Amino acid sequence: MPYGQVIVSTTPTQIVTYNPKRTTLIVRNVSGSDCYISDSQQNITSKGFLLSVGEVISFVKKDGDQPEYPLYAQTTTGTADIRWIEQYGEG
């Protein structure tokens, strides 16, 4: 399973790109600041989903989610250490 790390700051940062083969995506805010995530680069901190330090969110295609979409993140202050892992095939 591919995985990665992204340091997110106060400017929109792409966590993962669009991948039509992705069936599951798990994202965790490991440390730093709280951040917001969204499938859009626009208004992330005002319309995105808050992912506090230590929290995990998963997107699973068989549950009706859309893990294949690109995902962006942004903090309001400081930086966040974001880790992700993706799965292909049966989610």
N, CA, C and O atoms as CSV, one atom per row, in Angstrom:
chain,resi,resn,atom,element,x,y,z
A,1,MET,N,N,0.840,-1.180,0.000
A,1,MET,CA,C,0.000,0.000,0.000
A,1,MET,C,C,0.881,1.237,0.000
A,1,MET,O,O,1.735,1.390,0.873
A,2,PRO,N,N,0.686,2.111,-0.957
A,2,PRO,CA,C,1.443,3.360,-0.970
A,2,PRO,C,C,1.048,4.260,0.205
A,2,PRO,O,O,-0.104,4.284,0.637
A,3,TYR,N,N,2.024,4.984,0.697
A,3,TYR,CA,C,1.786,5.924,1.782
A,3,TYR,C,C,2.699,7.125,1.603
A,3,TYR,O,O,3.639,7.081,0.810
A,4,GLY,N,N,2.427,8.196,2.337
A,4,GLY,CA,C,3.256,9.376,2.209
A,4,GLY,C,C,3.057,10.349,3.348
A,4,GLY,O,O,2.237,10.143,4.243
A,5,GLN,N,N,3.835,11.420,3.286
A,5,GLN,CA,C,3.816,12.474,4.292
A,5,GLN,C,C,3.809,13.815,3.586
A,5,GLN,O,O,4.498,13.997,2.583
A,6,VAL,N,N,3.033,14.752,4.104
A,6,VAL,CA,C,2.974,16.107,3.571
A,6,VAL,C,C,2.972,17.072,4.752
A,6,VAL,O,O,2.235,16.875,5.718
A,7,ILE,N,N,3.791,18.104,4.675
A,7,ILE,CA,C,3.752,19.167,5.670
A,7,ILE,C,C,2.840,20.259,5.120
A,7,ILE,O,O,3.087,20.809,4.047
A,8,VAL,N,N,1.791,20.562,5.865
A,8,VAL,CA,C,0.772,21.515,5.438
A,8,VAL,C,C,0.973,22.819,6.195
A,8,VAL,O,O,1.298,22.816,7.383
A,9,SER,N,N,0.776,23.944,5.491
A,9,SER,CA,C,0.922,25.254,6.127
A,9,SER,C,C,-0.322,26.098,5.872
A,9,SER,O,O,-1.396,25.565,5.593
A,10,THR,N,N,-0.174,27.393,5.967
A,10,THR,CA,C,-1.304,28.311,5.824
A,10,THR,C,C,-1.673,28.573,4.367
A,10,THR,O,O,-2.578,29.361,4.093
A,11,THR,N,N,-1.000,27.936,3.453
A,11,THR,CA,C,-1.393,28.020,2.040
A,11,THR,C,C,-1.922,26.651,1.618
A,11,THR,O,O,-1.445,25.633,2.120
A,12,PRO,N,N,-2.891,26.603,0.712
A,12,PRO,CA,C,-3.450,25.317,0.281
A,12,PRO,C,C,-2.354,24.373,-0.223
A,12,PRO,O,O,-1.506,24.758,-1.027
A,13,THR,N,N,-2.389,23.142,0.261
A,13,THR,CA,C,-1.392,22.138,-0.083
A,13,THR,C,C,-2.105,20.866,-0.518
A,13,THR,O,O,-3.024,20.403,0.157
A,14,GLN,N,N,-1.684,20.304,-1.641
A,14,GLN,CA,C,-2.301,19.064,-2.098
A,14,GLN,C,C,-1.719,17.883,-1.322
A,14,GLN,O,O,-0.502,17.718,-1.237
A,15,ILE,N,N,-2.604,17.072,-0.762
A,15,ILE,CA,C,-2.180,15.875,-0.039
A,15,ILE,C,C,-2.016,14.714,-1.007
A,15,ILE,O,O,-0.973,14.059,-1.014
A,16,VAL,N,N,-3.036,14.448,-1.830
A,16,VAL,CA,C,-2.978,13.395,-2.846
A,16,VAL,C,C,-3.616,13.919,-4.133
A,16,VAL,O,O,-4.486,14.790,-4.101
A,17,THR,N,N,-3.174,13.380,-5.249
A,17,THR,CA,C,-3.735,13.729,-6.550
A,17,THR,C,C,-4.918,12.821,-6.869
A,17,THR,O,O,-5.160,11.834,-6.174
A,18,TYR,N,N,-5.641,13.160,-7.909
A,18,TYR,CA,C,-6.751,12.319,-8.370
A,18,TYR,C,C,-6.193,10.983,-8.835
A,18,TYR,O,O,-5.207,10.939,-9.571
A,19,ASN,N,N,-6.821,9.895,-8.408
A,19,ASN,CA,C,-6.415,8.565,-8.844
A,19,ASN,C,C,-7.665,7.687,-8.925
A,19,ASN,O,O,-8.191,7.266,-7.895
A,20,PRO,N,N,-8.147,7.407,-10.149
A,20,PRO,CA,C,-9.389,6.641,-10.294
A,20,PRO,C,C,-9.298,5.202,-9.783
A,20,PRO,O,O,-10.326,4.549,-9.606
A,21,LYS,N,N,-8.093,4.702,-9.545
A,21,LYS,CA,C,-7.924,3.331,-9.069
A,21,LYS,C,C,-7.950,3.227,-7.537
A,21,LYS,O,O,-8.038,2.124,-6.998
A,22,ARG,N,N,-7.876,4.362,-6.837
A,22,ARG,CA,C,-7.846,4.360,-5.368
A,22,ARG,C,C,-9.218,3.987,-4.810
A,22,ARG,O,O,-10.229,4.582,-5.184
A,23,THR,N,N,-9.246,3.003,-3.917
A,23,THR,CA,C,-10.513,2.575,-3.311
A,23,THR,C,C,-10.619,2.969,-1.840
A,23,THR,O,O,-11.718,3.023,-1.289
A,24,THR,N,N,-9.493,3.242,-1.211
A,24,THR,CA,C,-9.475,3.667,0.187
A,24,THR,C,C,-8.366,4.686,0.390
A,24,THR,O,O,-7.269,4.544,-0.151
A,25,LEU,N,N,-8.661,5.714,1.172
A,25,LEU,CA,C,-7.661,6.712,1.544
A,25,LEU,C,C,-7.835,6.996,3.029
A,25,LEU,O,O,-8.935,7.308,3.487
A,26,ILE,N,N,-6.744,6.886,3.777
A,26,ILE,CA,C,-6.747,7.190,5.201
A,26,ILE,C,C,-5.769,8.330,5.439
A,26,ILE,O,O,-4.624,8.274,4.990
A,27,VAL,N,N,-6.217,9.364,6.145
A,27,VAL,CA,C,-5.407,10.559,6.387
A,27,VAL,C,C,-5.360,10.803,7.894
A,27,VAL,O,O,-6.384,10.733,8.575
A,28,ARG,N,N,-4.164,11.090,8.407
A,28,ARG,CA,C,-4.005,11.374,9.839
A,28,ARG,C,C,-3.182,12.635,10.031
A,28,ARG,O,O,-2.169,12.842,9.363
A,29,ASN,N,N,-3.634,13.475,10.956
A,29,ASN,CA,C,-2.873,14.660,11.364
A,29,ASN,C,C,-2.002,14.219,12.535
A,29,ASN,O,O,-2.488,14.100,13.660
A,30,VAL,N,N,-0.734,13.979,12.279
A,30,VAL,CA,C,0.169,13.400,13.261
A,30,VAL,C,C,0.607,14.417,14.318
A,30,VAL,O,O,0.607,14.111,15.510
A,31,SER,N,N,0.976,15.615,13.890
A,31,SER,CA,C,1.468,16.598,14.856
A,31,SER,C,C,1.452,17.993,14.270
A,31,SER,O,O,1.228,18.180,13.074
A,32,GLY,N,N,1.695,18.970,15.128
A,32,GLY,CA,C,1.728,20.363,14.700
A,32,GLY,C,C,0.424,21.056,15.031
A,32,GLY,O,O,-0.023,21.042,16.178
A,33,SER,N,N,-0.181,21.656,14.032
A,33,SER,CA,C,-1.423,22.410,14.200
A,33,SER,C,C,-2.614,21.639,13.650
A,33,SER,O,O,-2.460,20.725,12.840
A,34,ASP,N,N,-3.792,22.018,14.099
A,34,ASP,CA,C,-5.013,21.511,13.477
A,34,ASP,C,C,-5.027,21.987,12.028
A,34,ASP,O,O,-4.445,23.025,11.712
A,35,CYS,N,N,-5.684,21.238,11.146
A,35,CYS,CA,C,-5.794,21.674,9.756
A,35,CYS,C,C,-7.185,21.350,9.233
A,35,CYS,O,O,-7.958,20.631,9.866
A,36,TYR,N,N,-7.474,21.885,8.091
A,36,TYR,CA,C,-8.739,21.632,7.414
A,36,TYR,C,C,-8.426,20.893,6.128
A,36,TYR,O,O,-7.406,21.154,5.491
A,37,ILE,N,N,-9.305,19.965,5.739
A,37,ILE,CA,C,-9.129,19.238,4.488
A,37,ILE,C,C,-10.356,19.426,3.611
A,37,ILE,O,O,-11.460,19.656,4.103
A,38,SER,N,N,-10.144,19.324,2.293
A,38,SER,CA,C,-11.224,19.524,1.334
A,38,SER,C,C,-10.828,18.914,-0.005
A,38,SER,O,O,-9.645,18.723,-0.286
A,39,ASP,N,N,-11.827,18.611,-0.825
A,39,ASP,CA,C,-11.533,18.154,-2.182
A,39,ASP,C,C,-11.422,19.336,-3.142
A,39,ASP,O,O,-11.273,19.145,-4.349
A,40,SER,N,N,-11.493,20.550,-2.612
A,40,SER,CA,C,-11.359,21.779,-3.395
A,40,SER,C,C,-10.244,22.634,-2.811
A,40,SER,O,O,-10.026,22.637,-1.599
A,41,GLN,N,N,-9.545,23.354,-3.667
A,41,GLN,CA,C,-8.491,24.263,-3.216
A,41,GLN,C,C,-9.053,25.585,-2.696
A,41,GLN,O,O,-8.326,26.373,-2.091
A,42,GLN,N,N,-10.321,25.825,-2.924
A,42,GLN,CA,C,-10.946,27.096,-2.571
A,42,GLN,C,C,-11.559,27.047,-1.174
A,42,GLN,O,O,-12.226,26.073,-0.826
A,43,ASN,N,N,-11.339,28.084,-0.377
A,43,ASN,CA,C,-11.986,28.257,0.935
A,43,ASN,C,C,-11.822,27.046,1.855
A,43,ASN,O,O,-12.775,26.638,2.520
A,44,ILE,N,N,-10.642,26.483,1.893
A,44,ILE,CA,C,-10.429,25.267,2.682
A,44,ILE,C,C,-10.712,25.507,4.165
A,44,ILE,O,O,-11.383,24.697,4.805
A,45,THR,N,N,-10.208,26.611,4.714
A,45,THR,CA,C,-10.378,26.825,6.157
A,45,THR,C,C,-11.794,27.232,6.542
A,45,THR,O,O,-12.181,27.085,7.702
A,46,SER,N,N,-12.572,27.739,5.594
A,46,SER,CA,C,-13.945,28.115,5.931
A,46,SER,C,C,-14.978,27.049,5.559
A,46,SER,O,O,-16.051,26.994,6.159
A,47,LYS,N,N,-14.665,26.207,4.579
A,47,LYS,CA,C,-15.635,25.192,4.143
A,47,LYS,C,C,-15.132,23.763,4.290
A,47,LYS,O,O,-15.884,22.812,4.078
A,48,GLY,N,N,-13.858,23.609,4.653
A,48,GLY,CA,C,-13.282,22.275,4.777
A,48,GLY,C,C,-13.645,21.590,6.077
A,48,GLY,O,O,-14.334,22.159,6.924
A,49,PHE,N,N,-13.180,20.375,6.225
A,49,PHE,CA,C,-13.430,19.539,7.401
A,49,PHE,C,C,-12.243,19.663,8.350
A,49,PHE,O,O,-11.101,19.463,7.937
A,50,LEU,N,N,-12.496,19.990,9.615
A,50,LEU,CA,C,-11.431,20.138,10.601
A,50,LEU,C,C,-10.842,18.778,10.956
A,50,LEU,O,O,-11.564,17.847,11.313
A,51,LEU,N,N,-9.520,18.679,10.852
A,51,LEU,CA,C,-8.794,17.478,11.245
A,51,LEU,C,C,-7.795,17.902,12.320
A,51,LEU,O,O,-6.712,18.404,12.019
A,52,SER,N,N,-8.178,17.692,13.565
A,52,SER,CA,C,-7.333,18.091,14.698
A,52,SER,C,C,-6.134,17.160,14.817
A,52,SER,O,O,-6.130,16.059,14.266
A,53,VAL,N,N,-5.118,17.614,15.543
A,53,VAL,CA,C,-3.926,16.801,15.772
A,53,VAL,C,C,-4.344,15.480,16.421
A,53,VAL,O,O,-5.090,15.465,17.400
A,54,GLY,N,N,-3.854,14.380,15.864
A,54,GLY,CA,C,-4.168,13.048,16.371
A,54,GLY,C,C,-5.372,12.397,15.724
A,54,GLY,O,O,-5.574,11.193,15.875
A,55,GLU,N,N,-6.169,13.158,15.012
A,55,GLU,CA,C,-7.365,12.589,14.384
A,55,GLU,C,C,-7.046,11.919,13.050
A,55,GLU,O,O,-6.072,12.245,12.371
A,56,VAL,N,N,-7.911,10.968,12.709
A,56,VAL,CA,C,-7.804,10.197,11.473
A,56,VAL,C,C,-9.136,10.272,10.749
A,56,VAL,O,O,-10.196,10.262,11.376
A,57,ILE,N,N,-9.077,10.347,9.425
A,57,ILE,CA,C,-10.290,10.264,8.618
A,57,ILE,C,C,-10.027,9.267,7.494
A,57,ILE,O,O,-8.926,9.202,6.947
A,58,SER,N,N,-11.054,8.494,7.164
A,58,SER,CA,C,-10.907,7.533,6.076
A,58,SER,C,C,-12.005,7.749,5.048
A,58,SER,O,O,-13.129,8.131,5.376
A,59,PHE,N,N,-11.648,7.496,3.801
A,59,PHE,CA,C,-12.575,7.573,2.675
A,59,PHE,C,C,-12.558,6.200,2.013
A,59,PHE,O,O,-11.522,5.762,1.511
A,60,VAL,N,N,-13.701,5.524,2.011
A,60,VAL,CA,C,-13.785,4.151,1.505
A,60,VAL,C,C,-14.861,4.100,0.424
A,60,VAL,O,O,-16.026,4.405,0.680
A,61,LYS,N,N,-14.463,3.716,-0.774
A,61,LYS,CA,C,-15.376,3.702,-1.919
A,61,LYS,C,C,-16.609,2.840,-1.667
A,61,LYS,O,O,-17.718,3.251,-2.008
A,62,LYS,N,N,-16.445,1.655,-1.079
A,62,LYS,CA,C,-17.595,0.762,-0.864
A,62,LYS,C,C,-18.585,1.331,0.149
A,62,LYS,O,O,-19.716,0.854,0.243
A,63,ASP,N,N,-18.170,2.349,0.911
A,63,ASP,CA,C,-19.072,3.025,1.848
A,63,ASP,C,C,-19.738,4.249,1.230
A,63,ASP,O,O,-20.468,4.977,1.903
A,64,GLY,N,N,-19.478,4.470,-0.068
A,64,GLY,CA,C,-20.079,5.607,-0.757
A,64,GLY,C,C,-19.203,6.849,-0.792
A,64,GLY,O,O,-19.617,7.880,-1.321
A,65,ASP,N,N,-17.988,6.766,-0.232
A,65,ASP,CA,C,-17.059,7.900,-0.275
A,65,ASP,C,C,-16.412,7.981,-1.646
A,65,ASP,O,O,-16.595,7.104,-2.490
A,66,GLN,N,N,-15.658,9.042,-1.854
A,66,GLN,CA,C,-14.963,9.237,-3.126
A,66,GLN,C,C,-13.457,9.395,-2.878
A,66,GLN,O,O,-12.920,10.497,-2.996
A,67,PRO,N,N,-12.780,8.297,-2.533
A,67,PRO,CA,C,-11.360,8.367,-2.212
A,67,PRO,C,C,-10.480,8.691,-3.412
A,67,PRO,O,O,-9.309,9.034,-3.248
A,68,GLU,N,N,-11.031,8.585,-4.612
A,68,GLU,CA,C,-10.230,8.849,-5.807
A,68,GLU,C,C,-9.990,10.343,-6.048
A,68,GLU,O,O,-9.093,10.711,-6.806
A,69,TYR,N,N,-10.777,11.190,-5.415
A,69,TYR,CA,C,-10.645,12.642,-5.612
A,69,TYR,C,C,-9.335,13.163,-5.040
A,69,TYR,O,O,-8.785,12.568,-4.114
A,70,PRO,N,N,-8.829,14.269,-5.581
A,70,PRO,CA,C,-7.667,14.906,-4.951
A,70,PRO,C,C,-8.090,15.467,-3.601
A,70,PRO,O,O,-9.266,15.756,-3.381
A,71,LEU,N,N,-7.138,15.616,-2.712
A,71,LEU,CA,C,-7.432,16.139,-1.382
A,71,LEU,C,C,-6.422,17.227,-1.042
A,71,LEU,O,O,-5.222,17.076,-1.270
A,72,TYR,N,N,-6.929,18.324,-0.495
A,72,TYR,CA,C,-6.106,19.478,-0.138
A,72,TYR,C,C,-6.233,19.752,1.346
A,72,TYR,O,O,-7.217,19.362,1.974
A,73,ALA,N,N,-5.234,20.426,1.911
A,73,ALA,CA,C,-5.272,20.778,3.330
A,73,ALA,C,C,-4.655,22.154,3.530
A,73,ALA,O,O,-3.885,22.644,2.704
A,74,GLN,N,N,-5.022,22.764,4.664
A,74,GLN,CA,C,-4.499,24.082,5.013
A,74,GLN,C,C,-4.677,24.293,6.517
A,74,GLN,O,O,-5.672,23.859,7.097
A,75,THR,N,N,-3.716,24.957,7.137
A,75,THR,CA,C,-3.827,25.330,8.540
A,75,THR,C,C,-4.197,26.811,8.624
A,75,THR,O,O,-4.059,27.545,7.645
A,76,THR,N,N,-4.662,27.241,9.779
A,76,THR,CA,C,-4.893,28.676,9.986
A,76,THR,C,C,-3.646,29.322,10.573
A,76,THR,O,O,-3.404,30.510,10.356
A,77,THR,N,N,-2.847,28.546,11.319
A,77,THR,CA,C,-1.549,28.996,11.835
A,77,THR,C,C,-0.616,27.798,11.910
A,77,THR,O,O,-1.065,26.665,12.083
A,78,GLY,N,N,0.655,28.042,11.781
A,78,GLY,CA,C,1.641,26.977,11.924
A,78,GLY,C,C,1.597,25.954,10.806
A,78,GLY,O,O,1.110,26.228,9.709
A,79,THR,N,N,2.116,24.765,11.105
A,79,THR,CA,C,2.144,23.677,10.129
A,79,THR,C,C,1.561,22.413,10.752
A,79,THR,O,O,1.466,22.288,11.973
A,80,ALA,N,N,1.180,21.495,9.897
A,80,ALA,CA,C,0.658,20.193,10.329
A,80,ALA,C,C,1.391,19.097,9.568
A,80,ALA,O,O,1.647,19.228,8.371
A,81,ASP,N,N,1.723,18.034,10.256
A,81,ASP,CA,C,2.373,16.869,9.667
A,81,ASP,C,C,1.275,15.869,9.322
A,81,ASP,O,O,0.719,15.216,10.205
A,82,ILE,N,N,0.972,15.756,8.049
A,82,ILE,CA,C,-0.117,14.903,7.568
A,82,ILE,C,C,0.466,13.639,6.945
A,82,ILE,O,O,1.365,13.704,6.106
A,83,ARG,N,N,-0.058,12.490,7.364
A,83,ARG,CA,C,0.358,11.198,6.795
A,83,ARG,C,C,-0.855,10.564,6.121
A,83,ARG,O,O,-1.982,10.696,6.598
A,84,TRP,N,N,-0.613,9.879,5.016
A,84,TRP,CA,C,-1.710,9.235,4.297
A,84,TRP,C,C,-1.286,7.856,3.825
A,84,TRP,O,O,-0.102,7.575,3.639
A,85,ILE,N,N,-2.280,7.010,3.638
A,85,ILE,CA,C,-2.082,5.682,3.078
A,85,ILE,C,C,-3.266,5.377,2.174
A,85,ILE,O,O,-4.404,5.711,2.504
A,86,GLU,N,N,-3.004,4.747,1.040
A,86,GLU,CA,C,-4.072,4.449,0.090
A,86,GLU,C,C,-4.063,2.985,-0.281
A,86,GLU,O,O,-3.048,2.297,-0.175
A,87,GLN,N,N,-5.238,2.522,-0.727
A,87,GLN,CA,C,-5.396,1.118,-1.097
A,87,GLN,C,C,-6.097,1.043,-2.449
A,87,GLN,O,O,-6.873,1.926,-2.813
A,88,TYR,N,N,-5.812,-0.012,-3.173
A,88,TYR,CA,C,-6.422,-0.260,-4.476
A,88,TYR,C,C,-7.130,-1.602,-4.445
A,88,TYR,O,O,-6.819,-2.453,-3.612
A,89,GLY,N,N,-8.080,-1.793,-5.348
A,89,GLY,CA,C,-8.813,-3.057,-5.380
A,89,GLY,C,C,-9.941,-3.033,-4.388
A,89,GLY,O,O,-10.587,-2.001,-4.204
A,90,GLU,N,N,-10.188,-4.144,-3.748
A,90,GLU,CA,C,-11.274,-4.218,-2.762
A,90,GLU,C,C,-10.981,-3.283,-1.611
A,90,GLU,O,O,-9.922,-3.372,-0.990
A,91,GLY,N,N,-11.943,-2.352,-1.309
A,91,GLY,CA,C,-11.750,-1.384,-0.230
A,91,GLY,C,C,-12.325,-1.891,0.989
A,91,GLY,O,O,-12.269,-1.224,2.022
